[in-house]
Amino acid sequence: MSTATQTEHPTATGGNWKAGVVGGIVGAIVMGGLVLAMNTPTLAVAIPSLYTLAPPANPGLGLAVHLSHGAVLGVVFAGIVDAFELDSTATQIGAGIGWGVVTWVVLAALVMPVWLSAVGSPASPPLPNFAPPSLLWHAVYGAVLGGVYAAVADRI
């Protein structure tokens, strides 16, 4: 009489969060470069002001905060990829662009102006703040996030 042993392997849920972190950080680096080139005060004053870390202007501190945001939003993206079973590279890049647009609408255009006003930042924009350059930055963040996620999800 033989007995068979079946081993169960736990499956990850929520997508590959590590790939989300990596993609989010790389996307935030690329986006940060665009922000620095197009509107330095956003990165040097507005973003660190969210946590009362500016003024004075500090682009390095703003970039550190921005990379942290990018990493966290990348983990959320990993959950979205998993929830909707987005398997192809093209679909993940498209979803990344969509996620970038959602973050622009909700976080940059609506939440950020309210938050900056609440902390008394001198960089508080109007509410809502649907700035086209910011849409571009967030769409690029999402495209890079989706592309990097697709490239590394099976490797890490």
N, CA, C and O atoms as a GROMACS GRO file, in nm:
protein
  624
    1MET      N    1   0.084  -0.116   0.000
    1MET     CA    2   0.000   0.000   0.000
    1MET      C    3   0.090   0.123   0.000
    1MET      O    4   0.179   0.137   0.083
    2SER      N    5   0.064   0.209  -0.093
    2SER     CA    6   0.145   0.330  -0.098
    2SER      C    7   0.061   0.450  -0.058
    2SER      O    8  -0.062   0.452  -0.071
    3THR      N    9   0.131   0.547  -0.008
    3THR     CA   10   0.062   0.672   0.028
    3THR      C   11   0.122   0.783  -0.055
    3THR      O   12   0.243   0.789  -0.078
    4ALA      N   13   0.037   0.869  -0.097
    4ALA     CA   14   0.083   0.984  -0.175
    4ALA      C   15   0.079   1.107  -0.086
    4ALA      O   16  -0.017   1.131  -0.013
    5THR      N   17   0.183   1.180  -0.094
    5THR     CA   18   0.189   1.305  -0.018
    5THR      C   19   0.174   1.419  -0.115
    5THR      O   20   0.249   1.431  -0.212
    6GLN      N   21   0.080   1.502  -0.088
    6GLN     CA   22   0.058   1.618  -0.173
    6GLN      C   23   0.105   1.741  -0.098
    6GLN      O   24   0.063   1.767   0.015
    7THR      N   25   0.193   1.814  -0.161
    7THR     CA   26   0.245   1.935  -0.099
    7THR      C   27   0.171   2.054  -0.157
    7THR      O   28   0.162   2.070  -0.279
    8GLU      N   29   0.120   2.136  -0.070
    8GLU     CA   30   0.054   2.257  -0.117
    8GLU      C   31   0.153   2.372  -0.112
    8GLU      O   32   0.225   2.391  -0.014
    9HIS      N   33   0.153   2.446  -0.218
    9HIS     CA   34   0.239   2.564  -0.224
    9HIS      C   35   0.151   2.686  -0.206
    9HIS      O   36   0.053   2.705  -0.278
   10PRO      N   37   0.186   2.770  -0.109
   10PRO     CA   38   0.106   2.891  -0.093
   10PRO      C   39   0.120   2.980  -0.215
   10PRO      O   40   0.228   2.990  -0.274
   11THR      N   41   0.013   3.042  -0.252
   11THR     CA   42   0.018   3.133  -0.366
   11THR      C   43   0.013   3.276  -0.315
   11THR      O   44  -0.053   3.307  -0.216
   12ALA      N   45   0.084   3.360  -0.384
   12ALA     CA   46   0.085   3.502  -0.347
   12ALA      C   47  -0.044   3.566  -0.393
   12ALA      O   48  -0.096   3.536  -0.500
   13THR      N   49  -0.094   3.653  -0.313
   13THR     CA   50  -0.210   3.731  -0.353
   13THR      C   51  -0.171   3.876  -0.353
   13THR      O   52  -0.079   3.917  -0.282
   14GLY      N   53  -0.240   3.953  -0.431
   14GLY     CA   54  -0.210   4.095  -0.436
   14GLY      C   55  -0.104   4.132  -0.538
   14GLY      O   56  -0.050   4.242  -0.534
   15GLY      N   57  -0.073   4.042  -0.630
   15GLY     CA   58   0.028   4.071  -0.731
   15GLY      C   59   0.167   4.061  -0.672
   15GLY      O   60   0.184   4.024  -0.555
   16ASN      N   61   0.265   4.093  -0.750
   16ASN     CA   62   0.404   4.089  -0.705
   16ASN      C   63   0.438   4.226  -0.647
   16ASN      O   64   0.475   4.318  -0.720
   17TRP      N   65   0.427   4.239  -0.516
   17TRP     CA   66   0.449   4.368  -0.451
   17TRP      C   67   0.592   4.417  -0.470
   17TRP      O   68   0.616   4.538  -0.476
   18LYS      N   69   0.687   4.324  -0.478
   18LYS     CA   70   0.826   4.366  -0.498
   18LYS      C   71   0.842   4.432  -0.636
   18LYS      O   72   0.910   4.534  -0.649
   19ALA      N   73   0.780   4.374  -0.737
   19ALA     CA   74   0.784   4.434  -0.870
   19ALA      C   75   0.713   4.568  -0.869
   19ALA      O   76   0.753   4.661  -0.940
   20GLY      N   77   0.608   4.580  -0.789
   20GLY     CA   78   0.538   4.708  -0.774
   20GLY      C   79   0.627   4.814  -0.712
   20GLY      O   80   0.626   4.929  -0.756
   21VAL      N   81   0.703   4.776  -0.611
   21VAL     CA   82   0.795   4.871  -0.547
   21VAL      C   83   0.902   4.916  -0.647
   21VAL      O   84   0.928   5.035  -0.662
   22VAL      N   85   0.963   4.818  -0.715
   22VAL     CA   86   1.069   4.852  -0.811
   22VAL      C   87   1.013   4.939  -0.924
   22VAL      O   88   1.071   5.042  -0.957
   23GLY      N   89   0.902   4.897  -0.981
   23GLY     CA   90   0.841   4.976  -1.088
   23GLY      C   91   0.800   5.115  -1.042
   23GLY      O   92   0.817   5.213  -1.114
   24GLY      N   93   0.747   5.123  -0.920
   24GLY     CA   94   0.705   5.252  -0.866
   24GLY      C   95   0.822   5.345  -0.844
   24GLY      O   96   0.811   5.465  -0.870
   25ILE      N   97   0.932   5.292  -0.795
   25ILE     CA   98   1.050   5.376  -0.772
   25ILE      C   99   1.111   5.421  -0.905
   25ILE      O  100   1.146   5.538  -0.921
   26VAL      N  101   1.124   5.329  -1.000
   26VAL     CA  102   1.180   5.367  -1.131
   26VAL      C  103   1.088   5.470  -1.199
   26VAL      O  104   1.136   5.568  -1.255
   27GLY      N  105   0.958   5.446  -1.194
   27GLY     CA  106   0.864   5.542  -1.251
   27GLY      C  107   0.874   5.679  -1.183
   27GLY      O  108   0.868   5.781  -1.250
   28ALA      N  109   0.890   5.680  -1.052
   28ALA     CA  110   0.902   5.806  -0.979
   28ALA      C  111   1.032   5.878  -1.010
   28ALA      O  112   1.037   6.001  -1.011
   29ILE      N  113   1.140   5.802  -1.037
   29ILE     CA  114   1.266   5.864  -1.077
   29ILE      C  115   1.250   5.934  -1.212
   29ILE      O  116   1.291   6.049  -1.228
   30VAL      N  117   1.189   5.865  -1.309
   30VAL     CA  118   1.169   5.924  -1.441
   30VAL      C  119   1.076   6.045  -1.429
   30VAL      O  120   1.103   6.150  -1.487
   31MET      N  121   0.968   6.030  -1.355
   31MET     CA  122   0.875   6.141  -1.336
   31MET      C  123   0.944   6.258  -1.266
   31MET      O  124   0.926   6.373  -1.304
   32GLY      N  125   1.025   6.227  -1.164
   32GLY     CA  126   1.097   6.331  -1.092
   32GLY      C  127   1.190   6.409  -1.184
   32GLY      O  128   1.204   6.531  -1.169
   33GLY      N  129   1.253   6.341  -1.278
   33GLY     CA  130   1.338   6.410  -1.376
   33GLY      C  131   1.257   6.507  -1.461
   33GLY      O  132   1.302   6.618  -1.488
   34LEU      N  133   1.139   6.463  -1.502
   34LEU     CA  134   1.052   6.553  -1.579
   34LEU      C  135   1.008   6.674  -1.496
   34LEU      O  136   1.008   6.787  -1.544
   35VAL      N  137   0.971   6.649  -1.371
   35VAL     CA  138   0.928   6.758  -1.284
   35VAL      C  139   1.043   6.857  -1.264
   35VAL      O  140   1.023   6.978  -1.271
   36LEU      N  141   1.162   6.806  -1.238
   36LEU     CA  142   1.278   6.895  -1.220
   36LEU      C  143   1.303   6.979  -1.346
   36LEU      O  144   1.334   7.098  -1.336
   37ALA      N  145   1.289   6.918  -1.462
   37ALA     CA  146   1.314   6.989  -1.587
   37ALA      C  147   1.205   7.090  -1.619
   37ALA      O  148   1.232   7.194  -1.680
   38MET      N  149   1.082   7.061  -1.580
   38MET     CA  150   0.969   7.144  -1.621
   38MET      C  151   0.917   7.240  -1.514
   38MET      O  152   0.867   7.347  -1.545
   39ASN      N  153   0.930   7.200  -1.386
   39ASN     CA  154   0.875   7.284  -1.279
   39ASN      C  155   0.939   7.245  -1.145
   39ASN      O  156   0.878   7.179  -1.062
   40THR      N  157   1.062   7.287  -1.127
   40THR     CA  158   1.140   7.250  -1.008
   40THR      C  159   1.067   7.280  -0.876
   40THR      O  160   1.076   7.197  -0.785
   41PRO      N  161   0.996   7.393  -0.860
   41PRO     CA  162   0.931   7.419  -0.731
   41PRO      C  163   0.832   7.310  -0.687
   41PRO      O  164   0.809   7.292  -0.568
   42THR      N  165   0.775   7.239  -0.782
   42THR     CA  166   0.684   7.130  -0.744
   42THR      C  167   0.759   7.026  -0.662
   42THR      O  168   0.709   6.980  -0.559
   43LEU      N  169   0.878   6.990  -0.707
   43LEU     CA  170   0.956   6.889  -0.636
   43LEU      C  171   1.032   6.948  -0.517
   43LEU      O  172   1.052   6.880  -0.416
   44ALA      N  173   1.072   7.074  -0.528
   44ALA     CA  174   1.155   7.135  -0.424
   44ALA      C  175   1.075   7.192  -0.308
   44ALA      O  176   1.125   7.199  -0.196
   45VAL      N  177   0.949   7.232  -0.333
   45VAL     CA  178   0.870   7.296  -0.227
   45VAL      C  179   0.739   7.222  -0.203
   45VAL      O  180   0.710   7.183  -0.090
   46ALA      N  181   0.659   7.203  -0.307
   46ALA     CA  182   0.524   7.147  -0.286
   46ALA      C  183   0.527   7.008  -0.225
   46ALA      O  184   0.459   6.983  -0.125
   47ILE      N  185   0.605   6.917  -0.282
   47ILE     CA  186   0.604   6.779  -0.232
   47ILE      C  187   0.659   6.768  -0.090
   47ILE      O  188   0.596   6.702  -0.007
   48PRO      N  189   0.774   6.829  -0.058
   48PRO     CA  190   0.818   6.820   0.081
   48PRO      C  191   0.726   6.897   0.178
   48PRO      O  192   0.720   6.864   0.296
   49SER      N  193   0.656   6.998   0.127
   49SER     CA  194   0.562   7.074   0.213
   49SER      C  195   0.448   6.987   0.263
   49SER      O  196   0.388   7.017   0.366
   50LEU      N  197   0.417   6.880   0.192
   50LEU     CA  198   0.311   6.790   0.238
   50LEU      C  199   0.339   6.742   0.380
   50LEU      O  200   0.246   6.717   0.457
   51TYR      N  201   0.465   6.728   0.413
   51TYR     CA  202   0.507   6.678   0.544
   51TYR      C  203   0.577   6.786   0.626
   51TYR      O  204   0.654   6.757   0.717
   52THR      N  205   0.549   6.912   0.592
   52THR     CA  206   0.609   7.030   0.656
   52THR      C  207   0.762   7.026   0.654
   52THR      O  208   0.826   7.069   0.749
   53LEU      N  209   0.819   6.974   0.547
   53LEU     CA  210   0.964   6.965   0.531
   53LEU      C  211   1.020   7.079   0.445
   53LEU      O  212   1.140   7.085   0.420
   54ALA      N  213   0.933   7.168   0.399
   54ALA     CA  214   0.974   7.285   0.321
   54ALA      C  215   0.871   7.394   0.348
   54ALA      O  216   0.758   7.361   0.383
   55PRO      N  217   0.903   7.522   0.334
   55PRO     CA  218   1.032   7.575   0.294
   55PRO      C  219   1.138   7.560   0.403
   55PRO      O  220   1.105   7.530   0.517
   56PRO      N  221   1.262   7.580   0.367
   56PRO     CA  222   1.316   7.625   0.239
   56PRO      C  223   1.310   7.515   0.134
   56PRO      O  224   1.294   7.397   0.166
   57ALA      N  225   1.324   7.557   0.011
   57ALA     CA  226   1.320   7.462  -0.101
   57ALA      C  227   1.430   7.358  -0.085
   57ALA      O  228   1.543   7.389  -0.049
   58ASN      N  229   1.393   7.233  -0.113
   58ASN     CA  230   1.489   7.124  -0.099
   58ASN      C  231   1.452   7.014  -0.199
   58ASN      O  232   1.376   6.923  -0.166
   59PRO      N  233   1.506   7.022  -0.322
   59PRO     CA  234   1.471   6.922  -0.424
   59PRO      C  235   1.510   6.780  -0.386
   59PRO      O  236   1.440   6.686  -0.423
   60GLY      N  237   1.620   6.762  -0.314
   60GLY     CA  238   1.661   6.628  -0.273
   60GLY      C  239   1.560   6.565  -0.178
   60GLY      O  240   1.525   6.448  -0.193
   61LEU      N  241   1.514   6.643  -0.082
   61LEU     CA  242   1.414   6.593   0.011
   61LEU      C  243   1.281   6.568  -0.061
   61LEU      O  244   1.212   6.470  -0.033
   62GLY      N  245   1.247   6.657  -0.152
   62GLY     CA  246   1.126   6.637  -0.232
   62GLY      C  247   1.132   6.509  -0.313
   62GLY      O  248   1.033   6.437  -0.325
   63LEU      N  249   1.249   6.481  -0.370
   63LEU     CA  250   1.265   6.358  -0.448
   63LEU      C  251   1.253   6.236  -0.358
   63LEU      O  252   1.194   6.136  -0.398
   64ALA      N  253   1.309   6.242  -0.238
   64ALA     CA  254   1.297   6.128  -0.146
   64ALA      C  255   1.152   6.100  -0.110
   64ALA      O  256   1.109   5.984  -0.108
   65VAL      N  257   1.076   6.205  -0.082
   65VAL     CA  258   0.934   6.188  -0.052
   65VAL      C  259   0.862   6.132  -0.175
   65VAL      O  260   0.779   6.042  -0.164
   66HIS      N  261   0.896   6.188  -0.292
   66HIS     CA  262   0.832   6.145  -0.416
   66HIS      C  263   0.859   5.998  -0.447
   66HIS      O  264   0.770   5.926  -0.491
   67LEU      N  265   0.982   5.953  -0.424
   67LEU     CA  266   1.015   5.812  -0.447
   67LEU      C  267   0.938   5.722  -0.351
   67LEU      O  268   0.895   5.613  -0.389
   68SER      N  269   0.920   5.768  -0.229
   68SER     CA  270   0.840   5.691  -0.132
   68SER      C  271   0.696   5.678  -0.180
   68SER      O  272   0.637   5.569  -0.175
   69HIS      N  273   0.640   5.788  -0.226
   69HIS     CA  274   0.503   5.783  -0.280
   69HIS      C  275   0.497   5.687  -0.399
   69HIS      O  276   0.404   5.607  -0.410
   70GLY      N  277   0.597   5.696  -0.487
   70GLY     CA  278   0.599   5.609  -0.605
   70GLY      C  279   0.603   5.462  -0.568
   70GLY      O  280   0.537   5.381  -0.631
   71ALA      N  281   0.680   5.428  -0.465
   71ALA     CA  282   0.689   5.289  -0.421
   71ALA      C  283   0.556   5.239  -0.366
   71ALA      O  284   0.512   5.129  -0.400
   72VAL      N  285   0.492   5.320  -0.282
   72VAL     CA  286   0.362   5.280  -0.224
   72VAL      C  287   0.256   5.265  -0.334
   72VAL      O  288   0.180   5.168  -0.334
   73LEU      N  289   0.252   5.359  -0.426
   73LEU     CA  290   0.155   5.350  -0.535
   73LEU      C  291   0.186   5.234  -0.628
   73LEU      O  292   0.096   5.180  -0.692
   74GLY      N  293   0.312   5.195  -0.637
   74GLY     CA  294   0.350   5.076  -0.713
   74GLY      C  295   0.296   4.949  -0.651
   74GLY      O  296   0.256   4.857  -0.722
   75VAL      N  297   0.294   4.942  -0.519
   75VAL     CA  298   0.237   4.826  -0.451
   75VAL      C  299   0.085   4.818  -0.478
   75VAL      O  300   0.031   4.711  -0.501
   76VAL      N  301   0.019   4.933  -0.474
   76VAL     CA  302  -0.125   4.934  -0.507
   76VAL      C  303  -0.145   4.887  -0.651
   76VAL      O  304  -0.237   4.811  -0.679
   77PHE      N  305  -0.059   4.932  -0.740
   77PHE     CA  306  -0.067   4.887  -0.880
   77PHE      C  307  -0.053   4.735  -0.890
   77PHE      O  308  -0.124   4.672  -0.967
   78ALA      N  309   0.038   4.677  -0.813
   78ALA     CA  310   0.053   4.531  -0.814
   78ALA      C  311  -0.078   4.463  -0.776
   78ALA      O  312  -0.114   4.361  -0.833
   79GLY      N  313  -0.149   4.520  -0.680
   79GLY     CA  314  -0.279   4.466  -0.642
   79GLY      C  315  -0.381   4.478  -0.755
   79GLY      O  316  -0.463   4.388  -0.774
   80ILE      N  317  -0.374   4.587  -0.828
   80ILE     CA  318  -0.465   4.606  -0.943
   80ILE      C  319  -0.435   4.502  -1.050
   80ILE      O  320  -0.527   4.442  -1.107
   81VAL      N  321  -0.307   4.481  -1.080
   81VAL     CA  322  -0.267   4.380  -1.180
   81VAL      C  323  -0.322   4.244  -1.140
   81VAL      O  324  -0.374   4.171  -1.225
   82ASP      N  325  -0.310   4.210  -1.013
   82ASP     CA  326  -0.359   4.081  -0.965
   82ASP      C  327  -0.511   4.074  -0.970
   82ASP      O  328  -0.568   3.975  -1.018
   83ALA      N  329  -0.578   4.177  -0.922
   83ALA     CA  330  -0.724   4.176  -0.914
   83ALA      C  331  -0.790   4.161  -1.051
   83ALA      O  332  -0.892   4.094  -1.065
   84PHE      N  333  -0.730   4.224  -1.151
   84PHE     CA  334  -0.788   4.219  -1.285
   84PHE      C  335  -0.718   4.118  -1.376
   84PHE      O  336  -0.747   4.110  -1.495
   85GLU      N  337  -0.626   4.040  -1.318
   85GLU     CA  338  -0.554   3.936  -1.391
   85GLU      C  339  -0.494   3.988  -1.522
   85GLU      O  340  -0.516   3.932  -1.629
   86LEU      N  341  -0.420   4.096  -1.510
   86LEU     CA  342  -0.357   4.159  -1.626
   86LEU      C  343  -0.224   4.088  -1.653
   86LEU      O  344  -0.128   4.105  -1.579
   87ASP      N  345  -0.221   4.008  -1.759
   87ASP     CA  346  -0.108   3.920  -1.782
   87ASP      C  347  -0.008   3.970  -1.886
   87ASP      O  348   0.111   3.941  -1.874
   88SER      N  349  -0.051   4.043  -1.985
   88SER     CA  350   0.042   4.080  -2.092
   88SER      C  351   0.115   4.211  -2.060
   88SER      O  352   0.066   4.294  -1.984
   89THR      N  353   0.230   4.225  -2.120
   89THR     CA  354   0.309   4.347  -2.102
   89THR      C  355   0.230   4.469  -2.149
   89THR      O  356   0.227   4.570  -2.079
   90ALA      N  357   0.168   4.460  -2.265
   90ALA     CA  358   0.093   4.574  -2.318
   90ALA      C  359  -0.021   4.613  -2.224
   90ALA      O  360  -0.046   4.731  -2.202
   91THR      N  361  -0.090   4.513  -2.170
   91THR     CA  362  -0.200   4.542  -2.078
   91THR      C  363  -0.148   4.605  -1.950
   91THR      O  364  -0.212   4.696  -1.896
   92GLN      N  365  -0.035   4.558  -1.901
   92GLN     CA  366   0.022   4.616  -1.779
   92GLN      C  367   0.070   4.759  -1.801
   92GLN      O  368   0.055   4.843  -1.713
   93ILE      N  369   0.127   4.786  -1.916
   93ILE     CA  370   0.168   4.923  -1.946
   93ILE      C  371   0.045   5.012  -1.959
   93ILE      O  372   0.042   5.123  -1.905
   94GLY      N  373  -0.057   4.964  -2.030
   94GLY     CA  374  -0.181   5.042  -2.042
   94GLY      C  375  -0.246   5.067  -1.908
   94GLY      O  376  -0.294   5.177  -1.881
   95ALA      N  377  -0.248   4.964  -1.824
   95ALA     CA  378  -0.304   4.981  -1.690
   95ALA      C  379  -0.219   5.078  -1.608
   95ALA      O  380  -0.272   5.154  -1.528
   96GLY      N  381  -0.089   5.075  -1.629
   96GLY     CA  382  -0.001   5.169  -1.560
   96GLY      C  383  -0.033   5.313  -1.598
   96GLY      O  384  -0.038   5.401  -1.512
   97ILE      N  385  -0.053   5.336  -1.727
   97ILE     CA  386  -0.090   5.471  -1.772
   97ILE      C  387  -0.224   5.511  -1.709
   97ILE      O  388  -0.239   5.623  -1.661
   98GLY      N  389  -0.320   5.419  -1.711
   98GLY     CA  390  -0.448   5.448  -1.647
   98GLY      C  391  -0.433   5.478  -1.499
   98GLY      O  392  -0.497   5.570  -1.448
   99TRP      N  393  -0.348   5.401  -1.430
   99TRP     CA  394  -0.322   5.423  -1.288
   99TRP      C  395  -0.256   5.559  -1.267
   99TRP      O  396  -0.288   5.630  -1.171
  100GLY      N  397  -0.165   5.596  -1.356
  100GLY     CA  398  -0.104   5.728  -1.347
  100GLY      C  399  -0.205   5.839  -1.360
  100GLY      O  400  -0.198   5.939  -1.288
  101VAL      N  401  -0.301   5.823  -1.451
  101VAL     CA  402  -0.406   5.924  -1.469
  101VAL      C  403  -0.495   5.930  -1.344
  101VAL      O  404  -0.534   6.039  -1.301
  102VAL      N  405  -0.528   5.815  -1.288
  102VAL     CA  406  -0.609   5.813  -1.166
  102VAL      C  407  -0.536   5.883  -1.052
  102VAL      O  408  -0.596   5.961  -0.978
  103THR      N  409  -0.406   5.857  -1.037
  103THR     CA  410  -0.332   5.924  -0.930
  103THR      C  411  -0.326   6.075  -0.955
  103THR      O  412  -0.327   6.153  -0.859
  104TRP      N  413  -0.320   6.116  -1.080
  104TRP     CA  414  -0.321   6.259  -1.112
  104TRP      C  415  -0.453   6.323  -1.069
  104TRP      O  416  -0.454   6.426  -1.002
  105VAL      N  417  -0.563   6.261  -1.108
  105VAL     CA  418  -0.694   6.318  -1.075
  105VAL      C  419  -0.716   6.320  -0.924
  105VAL      O  420  -0.748   6.425  -0.868
  106VAL      N  421  -0.698   6.207  -0.860
  106VAL     CA  422  -0.734   6.196  -0.718
  106VAL      C  423  -0.629   6.261  -0.628
  106VAL      O  424  -0.662   6.343  -0.542
  107LEU      N  425  -0.503   6.224  -0.648
  107LEU     CA  426  -0.400   6.269  -0.554
  107LEU      C  427  -0.344   6.406  -0.588
  107LEU      O  428  -0.337   6.493  -0.501
  108ALA      N  429  -0.304   6.427  -0.712
  108ALA     CA  430  -0.240   6.555  -0.748
  108ALA      C  431  -0.340   6.669  -0.762
  108ALA      O  432  -0.315   6.780  -0.716
  109ALA      N  433  -0.453   6.643  -0.827
  109ALA     CA  434  -0.547   6.751  -0.855
  109ALA      C  435  -0.643   6.780  -0.740
  109ALA      O  436  -0.689   6.893  -0.724
  110LEU      N  437  -0.675   6.678  -0.660
  110LEU     CA  438  -0.773   6.698  -0.553
  110LEU      C  439  -0.713   6.693  -0.412
  110LEU      O  440  -0.732   6.786  -0.334
  111VAL      N  441  -0.643   6.586  -0.380
  111VAL     CA  442  -0.592   6.569  -0.243
  111VAL      C  443  -0.478   6.667  -0.213
  111VAL      O  444  -0.477   6.731  -0.108
  112MET      N  445  -0.382   6.678  -0.304
  112MET     CA  446  -0.264   6.760  -0.276
  112MET      C  447  -0.298   6.907  -0.247
  112MET      O  448  -0.244   6.962  -0.152
  113PRO      N  449  -0.385   6.972  -0.325
  113PRO     CA  450  -0.417   7.111  -0.291
  113PRO      C  451  -0.480   7.126  -0.152
  113PRO      O  452  -0.450   7.221  -0.080
  114VAL      N  453  -0.567   7.035  -0.117
  114VAL     CA  454  -0.631   7.041   0.015
  114VAL      C  455  -0.526   7.019   0.125
  114VAL      O  456  -0.524   7.092   0.224
  115TRP      N  457  -0.442   6.920   0.106
  115TRP     CA  458  -0.338   6.886   0.204
  115TRP      C  459  -0.241   7.003   0.222
  115TRP      O  460  -0.210   7.042   0.334
  116LEU      N  461  -0.194   7.060   0.110
  116LEU     CA  462  -0.099   7.171   0.118
  116LEU      C  463  -0.163   7.292   0.186
  116LEU      O  464  -0.097   7.362   0.262
  117SER      N  465  -0.288   7.316   0.158
  117SER     CA  466  -0.358   7.426   0.225
  117SER      C  467  -0.370   7.400   0.375
  117SER      O  468  -0.352   7.491   0.455
  118ALA      N  469  -0.399   7.276   0.412
  118ALA     CA  470  -0.416   7.239   0.553
  118ALA      C  471  -0.287   7.257   0.633
  118ALA      O  472  -0.291   7.292   0.751
  119VAL      N  473  -0.172   7.233   0.569
  119VAL     CA  474  -0.045   7.249   0.641
  119VAL      C  475   0.014   7.389   0.623
  119VAL      O  476   0.122   7.418   0.674
  120GLY      N  477  -0.058   7.476   0.553
  120GLY     CA  478  -0.012   7.614   0.537
  120GLY      C  479   0.105   7.632   0.443
  120GLY      O  480   0.186   7.722   0.462
  121SER      N  481   0.114   7.548   0.343
  121SER     CA  482   0.226   7.555   0.249
  121SER      C  483   0.215   7.679   0.160
  121SER      O  484   0.106   7.715   0.115
  122PRO      N  485   0.329   7.743   0.134
  122PRO     CA  486   0.329   7.854   0.039
  122PRO      C  487   0.311   7.806  -0.105
  122PRO      O  488   0.291   7.888  -0.195
  123ALA      N  489   0.318   7.677  -0.127
  123ALA     CA  490   0.306   7.619  -0.261
  123ALA      C  491   0.167   7.562  -0.287
  123ALA      O  492   0.150   7.481  -0.378
  124SER      N  493   0.069   7.603  -0.208
  124SER     CA  494  -0.066   7.547  -0.222
  124SER      C  495  -0.130   7.592  -0.352
  124SER      O  496  -0.153   7.711  -0.372
  125PRO      N  497  -0.159   7.497  -0.443
  125PRO     CA  498  -0.223   7.532  -0.570
  125PRO      C  499  -0.374   7.546  -0.552
  125PRO      O  500  -0.428   7.512  -0.447
  126PRO      N  501  -0.443   7.594  -0.656
  126PRO     CA  502  -0.589   7.603  -0.647
  126PRO      C  503  -0.652   7.464  -0.645
  126PRO      O  504  -0.591   7.365  -0.684
  127LEU      N  505  -0.775   7.460  -0.598
  127LEU     CA  506  -0.852   7.335  -0.596
  127LEU      C  507  -0.968   7.348  -0.694
  127LEU      O  508  -1.045   7.443  -0.682
  128PRO      N  509  -0.982   7.259  -0.787
  128PRO     CA  510  -0.893   7.149  -0.824
  128PRO      C  511  -0.773   7.203  -0.904
  128PRO      O  512  -0.775   7.314  -0.955
  129ASN      N  513  -0.670   7.121  -0.912
  129ASN     CA  514  -0.549   7.160  -0.981
  129ASN      C  515  -0.522   7.064  -1.098
  129ASN      O  516  -0.430   6.982  -1.092
  130PHE      N  517  -0.603   7.075  -1.202
  130PHE     CA  518  -0.589   6.988  -1.319
  130PHE      C  519  -0.486   7.046  -1.416
  130PHE      O  520  -0.520   7.088  -1.527
  131ALA      N  521  -0.361   7.049  -1.374
  131ALA     CA  522  -0.252   7.106  -1.455
  131ALA      C  523  -0.206   7.005  -1.560
  131ALA      O  524  -0.166   6.894  -1.525
  132PRO      N  525  -0.212   7.042  -1.688
  132PRO     CA  526  -0.171   6.948  -1.794
  132PRO      C  527  -0.029   6.893  -1.779
  132PRO      O  528  -0.008   6.774  -1.804
  133PRO      N  529   0.072   6.974  -1.739
  133PRO     CA  530   0.204   6.913  -1.722
  133PRO      C  531   0.203   6.800  -1.619
  133PRO      O  532   0.271   6.698  -1.636
  134SER      N  533   0.128   6.818  -1.514
  134SER     CA  534   0.118   6.715  -1.411
  134SER      C  535   0.053   6.588  -1.466
  134SER      O  536   0.090   6.478  -1.427
  135LEU      N  537  -0.044   6.603  -1.555
  135LEU     CA  538  -0.103   6.486  -1.620
  135LEU      C  539   0.004   6.411  -1.699
  135LEU      O  540   0.012   6.288  -1.691
  136LEU      N  541   0.085   6.483  -1.774
  136LEU     CA  542   0.193   6.420  -1.849
  136LEU      C  543   0.287   6.345  -1.754
  136LEU      O  544   0.320   6.229  -1.780
  137TRP      N  545   0.329   6.409  -1.646
  137TRP     CA  546   0.421   6.347  -1.551
  137TRP      C  547   0.364   6.217  -1.495
  137TRP      O  548   0.434   6.116  -1.486
  138HIS      N  549   0.237   6.221  -1.457
  138HIS     CA  550   0.174   6.103  -1.396
  138HIS      C  551   0.152   5.991  -1.499
  138HIS      O  552   0.163   5.873  -1.465
  139ALA      N  553   0.120   6.027  -1.623
  139ALA     CA  554   0.103   5.926  -1.727
  139ALA      C  555   0.238   5.858  -1.756
  139ALA      O  556   0.243   5.736  -1.776
  140VAL      N  557   0.346   5.936  -1.759
  140VAL     CA  558   0.479   5.879  -1.780
  140VAL      C  559   0.515   5.788  -1.662
  140VAL      O  560   0.567   5.678  -1.681
  141TYR      N  561   0.487   5.834  -1.539
  141TYR     CA  562   0.510   5.750  -1.421
  141TYR      C  563   0.441   5.615  -1.441
  141TYR      O  564   0.502   5.510  -1.421
  142GLY      N  565   0.314   5.617  -1.480
  142GLY     CA  566   0.237   5.495  -1.496
  142GLY      C  567   0.291   5.405  -1.606
  142GLY      O  568   0.295   5.283  -1.591
  143ALA      N  569   0.332   5.465  -1.718
  143ALA     CA  570   0.386   5.385  -1.828
  143ALA      C  571   0.514   5.314  -1.785
  143ALA      O  572   0.533   5.196  -1.813
  144VAL      N  573   0.601   5.387  -1.717
  144VAL     CA  574   0.726   5.326  -1.670
  144VAL      C  575   0.696   5.221  -1.564
  144VAL      O  576   0.753   5.111  -1.568
  145LEU      N  577   0.608   5.252  -1.470
  145LEU     CA  578   0.567   5.155  -1.369
  145LEU      C  579   0.518   5.026  -1.433
  145LEU      O  580   0.564   4.918  -1.397
  146GLY      N  581   0.425   5.038  -1.528
  146GLY     CA  582   0.371   4.919  -1.594
  146GLY      C  583   0.477   4.841  -1.671
  146GLY      O  584   0.478   4.718  -1.667
  147GLY      N  585   0.565   4.912  -1.740
  147GLY     CA  586   0.670   4.845  -1.816
  147GLY      C  587   0.772   4.774  -1.728
  147GLY      O  588   0.812   4.661  -1.757
  148VAL      N  589   0.814   4.841  -1.622
  148VAL     CA  590   0.911   4.780  -1.530
  148VAL      C  591   0.846   4.663  -1.457
  148VAL      O  592   0.907   4.558  -1.440
  149TYR      N  593   0.722   4.681  -1.413
  149TYR     CA  594   0.650   4.574  -1.346
  149TYR      C  595   0.647   4.449  -1.435
  149TYR      O  596   0.679   4.339  -1.391
  150ALA      N  597   0.609   4.469  -1.562
  150ALA     CA  598   0.601   4.356  -1.656
  150ALA      C  599   0.737   4.290  -1.674
  150ALA      O  600   0.746   4.168  -1.688
  151ALA      N  601   0.843   4.371  -1.675
  151ALA     CA  602   0.978   4.318  -1.700
  151ALA      C  603   1.033   4.239  -1.581
  151ALA      O  604   1.110   4.145  -1.600
  152VAL      N  605   0.995   4.276  -1.459
  152VAL     CA  606   1.058   4.214  -1.342
  152VAL      C  607   0.968   4.124  -1.259
  152VAL      O  608   1.016   4.054  -1.171
  153ALA      N  609   0.839   4.125  -1.285
  153ALA     CA  610   0.745   4.051  -1.200
  153ALA      C  611   0.776   3.902  -1.190
  153ALA      O  612   0.757   3.842  -1.085
  154ASP      N  613   0.823   3.843  -1.298
  154ASP     CA  614   0.856   3.700  -1.296
  154ASP      C  615   0.997   3.671  -1.248
  154ASP      O  616   1.038   3.555  -1.239
  155ARG      N  617   1.072   3.776  -1.217
  155ARG     CA  618   1.213   3.759  -1.180
  155ARG      C  619   1.241   3.786  -1.033
  155ARG      O  620   1.342   3.740  -0.980
  156ILE      N  621   1.153   3.859  -0.968
  156ILE     CA  622   1.179   3.890  -0.826
  156ILE      C  623   1.062   3.847  -0.740
  156ILE      O  624   1.066   3.864  -0.618
   0.00000   0.00000   0.00000
